[in-house]
Amino acid sequence: MCLNEGRRKKEEAKRKEVRTKGEGTNKQAGSISKNEGRKQKATERKQVRREKK
């Protein structure tokens, strides 16, 4: 079972893979959240600042 567990995780990861922003690289759905979320928040803040001026 231990041998199959790693294989199963890889297969699940492949199913979850999602393309982000037309990049060529595939990322797992779970691994996007923190970093991409921070980037999105930062860009939103910048937009708000521009609108205020």
C-alpha positions in Angstrom: 0.0 0.0 0.0 2.8 2.4 0.7 4.1 2.0 -2.8 0.8 2.8 -4.3 0.1 5.8 -2.1 2.7 8.0 -3.7 1.4 7.0 -7.2 -2.2 7.8 -6.1 -1.1 11.2 -4.8 0.5 12.1 -8.1 -2.6 11.0 -10.0 -4.8 13.2 -7.8 -2.4 16.1 -8.3 -2.6 15.7 -12.1 -6.4 15.9 -11.9 -6.2 19.1 -9.8 -3.7 20.8 -12.1 -4.9 24.1 -13.3 -3.4 26.6 -15.8 -3.0 30.1 -14.4 -2.9 33.3 -16.4 -1.8 31.6 -19.7 1.5 30.5 -18.2 2.9 27.4 -19.7 3.4 25.8 -16.3 0.8 23.7 -14.6 0.2 24.3 -11.0 -1.9 22.4 -8.5 -5.1 24.1 -7.4 -4.0 24.0 -3.7 -0.5 25.5 -4.3 -1.8 28.6 -6.0 -3.8 30.1 -3.1 -1.2 31.8 -0.9 1.2 33.4 -3.4 -1.3 34.1 -6.1 -3.7 35.5 -3.5 -1.2 37.9 -2.2 -0.4 39.1 -5.7 -4.0 39.6 -6.5 -4.5 41.6 -3.3 -1.5 43.7 -4.0 -2.7 44.6 -7.5 -6.2 45.4 -6.1 -4.6 47.8 -3.6 -2.6 49.5 -6.3 -5.8 49.9 -8.5 -7.6 51.5 -5.5 -4.8 53.9 -4.9 -4.8 55.0 -8.6 -8.6 55.5 -8.5 -8.3 57.7 -5.4 -5.8 60.0 -7.1 
